[in-house]
Amino acid sequence: MTSADETPLRVGVFGLLGSGNLGNDGSLEAVLGYLRAEHPEVVVDALCGGPEVVAARYRIPATRLHWYRGEYRTASRAGAIAAKGLGKLVDVFRTAAWVRRHDVVIVPGMGVLEATLPLRPWGFPYSLFLLCASGRLFGTRVALVGVGAATIRNRPTRALVRWSARLAAYRSYRDAQSRDAMRAMGVDTARDEVYPDLAFALPTPPEWGIPCSELVGELGEAPSGPPGPVCVGVMAFHGGNDDRARAEQIHRRYLDGTIRFVRALVEDGRPVRLLTGDEVDRPVVAAILDAVDSPLVTAAEAASLADLMKEMAAADTVVAIRYHNLICALKTGTPVLALSYAAKSEALMAQMGLAAYCHPAREVDADRLLEQFRALEQRSAELRQTLTERNLAAAQRLQHQFTALTAALFPAADHAHAHARQESP
């Protein structure tokens, strides 16, 4: 606890938070839950993409990440290009001033050290570099907590990401591949640990998780009654950072394959619930609804990972592409088939015992996908038991993550906790 004459620690959270990506916001929610439970005395605020959303939803002060409000719009006119360039200069001083006011800054999860989706070096990688450099300059501890990373080919992006990681005071990763990628890019990862994604720390209320057709007796027995709903998570997928030249071709193939798969489910009489993970995914939902004109296909309005988990807990099976859609299904114990666009999805599925149920998002073959889907459903009861066990292990590992974070960022509090444990009978 903080005594009356002590100044409370000032903790900042940083990232593309409140910008419409449910996975990013779920990672923030997990870290805020940790801070409020373990360090209620700290004062928290945010430097983020959507300050109005973060302030309203999480009740913490929030500041806009970029001075130039059109940062993520394509600048084609001379005035917009000049304003964006000026914004980059202004952000040097804005970021430094914000960091200097804090004792600790946490970057909560997210794929901040990867470029598996289209990414410009002077966008978020530049912002992250400013954060970590400012932290080193002013002695503010910057922690990259449970982040995703991947080897980056683009040289400017790779340099910014590498230096950001080097300048951070603490790093942990959401899978071993992320740590390996940073090591390959020249970062000393000898003291960096790997833990499950932060979203595994979010609550899963016990009343969720019994799908309407889960009338299963003994393990492996086929469910009785009509087949239940299928959740299909979609994405405005156009390939990765190295796929810009064929982005539309990749998107068309992904969308056509997904439409064919949804149509096949409907022909089998299966209700289909379409889910998103980011506001940019809505046109994909609209395209599927237009192509598969059936009352069996509906779309959910999810505003959080909690909303997604409610939808998935009521389903028999999930097919999803977004990384945190997969996590939501796994957390609720619902068998899920991953449309994989990056190694992180395959690593996650392997970690949770579903390595056999991945399908390439760039080459969606509806017939093959349907075969995998049916094979997954045949093992539903067995896989639900596996997921129960793996979720328990993930939760325990994340407790170790938060203990390590306290020791690294709040050493005085960690010492107080240890002293209290020693004195307890």
C-alpha positions in Angstrom: 0.0 0.0 0.0 1.0 3.6 -0.5 1.3 5.7 2.6 -0.3 9.2 2.8 3.0 11.0 2.3 4.1 8.9 -0.7 3.4 9.8 -4.3 1.6 6.9 -6.0 3.4 5.2 -9.0 2.3 6.6 -12.3 1.7 3.8 -14.9 0.9 4.4 -18.5 -0.5 1.9 -21.1 0.4 2.4 -24.7 -0.8 1.1 -28.1 -3.5 1.0 -30.7 -6.2 0.7 -28.1 -9.8 1.8 -28.5 -9.3 1.8 -32.2 -11.8 -0.9 -33.1 -9.6 -4.0 -32.7 -11.2 -6.2 -30.0 -8.1 -8.2 -29.4 -6.0 -5.2 -28.6 -8.6 -4.0 -26.2 -8.9 -7.4 -24.6 -5.1 -7.3 -23.9 -5.5 -3.9 -22.3 -8.4 -5.2 -20.2 -6.3 -8.1 -18.9 -3.5 -5.8 -17.8 -5.9 -3.3 -16.1 -7.4 -6.3 -14.3 -3.9 -7.2 -13.0 -3.1 -3.7 -12.0 -6.4 -3.2 -10.2 -6.0 -6.5 -8.3 -2.3 -6.4 -7.5 -1.5 -2.7 -7.5 -4.6 -0.7 -6.8 -2.5 2.2 -5.5 -1.1 3.0 -8.9 -2.4 5.8 -11.1 -3.1 4.7 -14.7 -3.6 6.5 -17.9 -3.2 5.8 -21.6 -1.6 7.0 -24.8 -3.6 5.3 -27.4 -5.4 5.3 -30.8 -8.9 5.8 -29.5 -8.7 7.9 -26.4 -12.5 8.6 -26.2 -13.3 4.9 -26.3 -10.6 3.9 -23.7 -11.6 6.7 -21.3 -15.3 5.8 -21.5 -14.9 2.0 -21.4 -12.1 1.6 -18.9 -12.5 4.8 -16.9 -8.9 6.0 -17.2 -7.6 9.3 -18.6 -6.4 8.8 -22.2 -4.4 10.9 -24.7 -4.4 10.6 -28.5 -1.4 8.6 -29.8 -0.8 10.9 -32.8 -0.9 14.6 -33.1 -2.1 14.4 -36.7 -5.7 13.0 -36.7 -5.4 11.6 -40.2 -2.4 9.4 -39.4 -4.0 6.2 -40.7 -5.6 7.8 -43.8 -3.6 7.7 -47.1 -2.1 11.1 -47.7 -2.2 12.0 -51.4 -2.4 15.8 -51.5 0.5 18.0 -50.7 -1.2 19.5 -47.6 -2.0 16.1 -46.1 1.5 14.8 -46.8 3.0 17.9 -45.1 0.7 17.6 -42.1 1.6 14.0 -41.7 5.3 14.8 -41.8 4.8 17.6 -39.3 2.9 15.2 -37.1 5.9 12.8 -37.0 8.1 15.6 -35.7 5.5 16.8 -33.1 5.0 13.3 -31.9 8.6 13.1 -30.9 8.0 15.8 -28.3 4.5 14.7 -27.4 5.6 11.1 -26.7 8.6 12.2 -24.7 6.6 14.5 -22.6 4.0 11.8 -21.9 6.6 9.1 -21.1 8.5 11.5 -18.7 5.4 11.8 -16.5 5.4 8.1 -15.8 7.4 5.6 -13.7 6.3 2.6 -15.8 4.8 2.2 -19.2 3.2 -1.1 -20.3 2.5 -2.2 -23.8 -0.2 -4.8 -23.2 0.2 -7.7 -25.6 -0.7 -7.2 -29.3 1.5 -8.0 -32.3 3.6 -4.9 -31.8 6.9 -6.6 -33.0 5.5 -8.2 -36.2 4.4 -7.2 -39.7 2.1 -10.2 -40.5 -0.5 -7.6 -41.7 0.2 -4.6 -43.9 2.3 -2.1 -42.0 4.3 1.0 -42.8 7.5 1.7 -40.9 6.5 5.3 -40.1 3.2 4.2 -38.6 3.1 2.2 -35.4 6.7 0.9 -35.5 7.9 4.6 -35.4 5.5 5.3 -32.5 6.8 2.3 -30.5 10.4 3.3 -31.1 9.7 6.8 -29.8 8.1 5.3 -26.7 11.0 3.0 -26.0 13.7 5.6 -26.7 11.9 8.1 -24.5 11.8 5.5 -21.7 15.5 4.9 -21.9 16.2 8.7 -22.0 14.1 9.5 -19.0 14.5 6.4 -16.9 10.9 5.3 -17.3 10.6 1.5 -17.3 8.9 0.4 -20.6 7.6 -3.2 -20.6 6.5 -5.1 -23.7 4.2 -7.6 -22.0 3.1 -10.8 -23.8 3.7 -9.3 -27.2 3.8 -11.0 -30.6 6.8 -10.8 -32.9 7.8 -12.1 -36.3 10.9 -11.8 -38.5 10.5 -8.7 -40.7 12.0 -8.3 -44.1 11.4 -4.6 -44.7 14.6 -3.0 -43.5 13.3 0.3 -42.0 10.5 -1.6 -40.2 12.9 -4.2 -38.9 15.3 -1.6 -37.6 12.6 0.3 -35.7 11.2 -2.9 -34.2 14.7 -4.2 -33.3 15.7 -1.0 -31.5 12.3 -0.7 -29.8 12.8 -4.2 -28.3 16.4 -3.5 -27.3 15.5 -0.2 -25.5 12.6 -1.8 -23.5 13.3 -2.5 -19.9 11.2 -5.7 -19.9 10.0 -8.1 -22.6 7.9 -11.2 -22.6 6.3 -13.0 -25.6 3.0 -14.8 -26.3 4.7 -17.8 -28.0 8.2 -19.2 -28.5 8.3 -18.3 -32.2 8.0 -14.6 -31.2 11.1 -14.9 -29.0 13.0 -16.8 -31.6 12.1 -14.1 -34.2 13.5 -11.3 -32.0 16.7 -13.3 -31.4 17.1 -13.8 -35.1 16.7 -10.0 -35.6 19.6 -9.4 -33.2 17.9 -8.9 -29.8 19.4 -10.6 -26.7 16.4 -12.7 -25.5 18.3 -14.7 -22.8 16.2 -13.3 -20.0 12.9 -13.0 -21.9 10.1 -15.4 -21.0 7.2 -16.9 -23.0 3.7 -17.0 -21.6 0.2 -17.5 -23.0 -1.5 -14.6 -24.6 -2.8 -12.0 -22.1 -6.4 -12.7 -23.3 -6.3 -16.0 -21.5 -6.4 -14.0 -18.2 -9.8 -12.6 -19.0 -12.8 -14.1 -17.1 -14.9 -16.8 -18.6 -18.2 -16.8 -16.5 -19.1 -20.4 -15.6 -22.6 -20.1 -17.0 -21.2 -19.8 -20.5 -20.0 -22.8 -22.4 -22.9 -25.2 -22.8 -23.9 -25.1 -26.5 -27.5 -25.8 -27.4 -26.8 -29.2 -29.0 -24.2 -30.4 -26.4 -26.3 -33.3 -25.2 -23.3 -35.5 -24.9 -23.1 -38.5 -22.5 -19.9 -40.5 -22.4 -16.7 -39.1 -24.0 -16.8 -39.5 -27.7 -20.5 -40.2 -27.9 -22.2 -38.3 -30.8 -24.5 -35.5 -29.7 -28.2 -36.1 -30.0 -30.8 -33.7 -31.4 -30.4 -31.3 -34.4 -26.9 -29.9 -35.1 -26.2 -26.6 -33.4 -24.9 -23.3 -34.7 -21.5 -22.6 -36.1 -19.7 -19.4 -35.5 -17.6 -18.2 -38.5 -15.1 -15.4 -37.6 -14.2 -13.3 -40.6 -11.5 -10.7 -41.5 -10.8 -8.1 -44.1 -7.8 -10.2 -45.0 -5.5 -9.0 -47.8 -2.3 -10.9 -47.0 0.7 -9.6 -45.1 3.2 -6.9 -45.4 5.0 -8.6 -48.3 1.8 -9.3 -50.2 0.9 -5.8 -51.3 1.2 -6.5 -55.0 -1.3 -9.3 -54.9 -3.5 -8.1 -52.0 -6.7 -8.0 -53.9 -6.2 -11.5 -55.4 -5.5 -12.9 -51.9 -8.6 -11.2 -50.5 -10.9 -12.4 -53.3 -9.7 -16.0 -52.9 -10.2 -15.9 -49.1 -13.7 -14.3 -49.5 -14.8 -16.7 -52.2 -13.7 -19.8 -50.3 -15.4 -18.5 -47.1 -18.6 -17.9 -49.0 -18.6 -21.4 -50.4 -18.0 -22.8 -47.0 -20.8 -20.9 -45.4 -23.1 -21.9 -48.2 -22.3 -25.5 -47.7 -23.1 -25.2 -44.0 -26.5 -23.7 -44.8 -27.2 -26.5 -47.2 -26.7 -28.9 -44.3 -29.2 -26.9 -42.3 -26.6 -25.4 -39.9 -27.3 -21.9 -38.4 -24.2 -19.7 -39.0 -23.3 -16.7 -36.9 -20.8 -14.3 -38.5 -18.3 -12.7 -36.1 -15.7 -9.9 -36.5 -12.7 -8.8 -34.5 -12.2 -5.3 -35.9 -14.5 -2.6 -37.4 -12.7 -3.0 -40.7 -14.2 -6.5 -41.0 -17.8 -5.3 -41.5 -17.7 -5.2 -45.4 -16.7 -8.9 -45.3 -19.8 -9.7 -43.3 -21.9 -7.7 -45.7 -20.5 -9.5 -48.7 -21.2 -13.0 -47.2 -24.8 -12.0 -46.2 -25.4 -10.7 -49.7 -23.9 -13.9 -51.3 -25.6 -16.4 -49.0 -29.2 -15.2 -48.8 -30.5 -17.3 -46.0 -32.2 -16.7 -42.7 -29.8 -19.3 -41.3 -27.0 -16.8 -41.6 -26.9 -13.9 -39.2 -24.3 -11.4 -37.9 -23.3 -10.6 -34.3 -22.6 -7.1 -33.0 -19.6 -7.7 -30.7 -18.1 -4.8 -28.8 -15.5 -6.8 -26.8 -13.9 -10.2 -26.4 -16.5 -10.9 -23.7 -19.2 -10.5 -26.4 -17.3 -12.8 -28.7 -16.9 -15.5 -26.0 -20.7 -15.4 -25.3 -21.4 -16.0 -29.0 -18.8 -18.8 -29.2 -19.9 -20.5 -26.0 -23.4 -21.0 -27.5 -22.0 -22.6 -30.7 -21.1 -26.2 -31.4 -18.1 -25.3 -33.4 -16.1 -22.2 -34.5 -14.2 -21.5 -37.7 -12.1 -18.3 -37.4 -9.2 -16.4 -38.9 -8.4 -13.6 -36.4 -6.0 -14.5 -33.7 -8.1 -13.3 -30.8 -11.2 -14.9 -32.3 -9.3 -18.2 -32.0 -8.4 -17.4 -28.4 -12.1 -16.6 -27.5 -13.2 -20.0 -28.9 -10.4 -21.8 -27.1 -11.1 -20.1 -23.8 -14.8 -21.1 -23.9 -13.7 -24.7 -24.7 -15.4 -24.7 -28.1 -13.7 -26.7 -30.8 -12.3 -24.4 -33.4 -10.8 -24.6 -36.8 -8.2 -21.9 -37.7 -8.0 -20.2 -41.0 -4.3 -19.5 -40.5 -2.6 -16.4 -42.1 0.5 -16.4 -39.9 2.7 -18.8 -37.8 1.2 -17.3 -34.6 -2.1 -19.0 -35.3 -0.5 -22.4 -35.9 1.6 -22.0 -32.7 -1.6 -21.2 -30.7 -3.5 -24.1 -32.0 -0.6 -26.5 -31.3 -0.3 -25.1 -27.8 -4.0 -25.9 -27.2 -3.9 -29.4 -28.7 -5.6 -28.6 -32.0 -2.6 -28.5 -34.4 -4.4 -30.7 -36.9 -7.2 -28.1 -37.4 -5.5 -25.3 -39.4 -6.3 -24.3 -42.9 -4.3 -21.7 -45.0 -6.2 -18.4 -45.2 -4.4 -17.5 -48.5 -5.6 -20.7 -50.2 -9.1 -21.4 -48.8 -10.4 -24.6 -50.4 -14.0 -24.9 -49.3 -14.2 -28.7 -49.9 -11.1 -29.4 -47.9 -12.2 -27.0 -45.2 -15.5 -28.8 -45.0 -13.7 -32.1 -44.5 -11.6 -30.7 -41.7 -14.7 -29.1 -40.1 -16.5 -32.5 -40.1 -13.5 -34.3 -38.7 -13.3 -31.6 -35.9 -16.9 -32.1 -35.0 -16.4 -35.9 -34.8 -13.9 -35.3 -32.0 -15.9 -32.5 -30.3 -16.3 -34.1 -26.8 -12.7 -35.2 -26.7 -11.4 -31.8 -27.7 -13.6 -30.0 -25.2 -11.9 -32.0 -22.4 -8.5 -31.2 -23.8 -9.3 -27.5 -23.9 -10.5 -27.6 -20.3 -7.0 -28.9 -19.3 -5.1 -26.5 -21.5 -7.0 -23.5 -20.3 -6.2 -24.3 -16.7 -2.5 -24.6 -17.6 -2.6 -21.2 -19.5 -4.2 -19.5 -16.5 -1.6 -20.8 -14.2 1.2 -19.7 -16.5 -0.3 -16.2 -16.7 -0.2 -15.9 -12.9 3.6 -16.5 -13.2 3.7 -13.7 -15.9 2.0 -11.2 -13.5 4.3 -12.2 -10.6 7.3 -11.7 -12.9 5.9 -8.3 -14.0 5.5 -7.2 -10.4 9.1 -8.1 -9.6 10.4 -6.3 -12.7 8.3 -3.1 -12.6 7.2 -2.8 -9.0 10.1 -4.1 -6.9 9.0 -2.3 -3.7 5.5 -3.9 -3.9 7.1 -7.3 -4.7 9.2 -7.0 -1.5 6.2 -6.0 0.5 4.2 -9.0 -0.8 7.1 -11.3 0.0 7.4 -9.9 3.5 3.7 -10.3 4.1 3.9 -14.0 3.0 6.8 -14.6 5.4 4.9 -13.1 8.3 1.6 -14.9 7.6 1.0 -18.0 9.9 
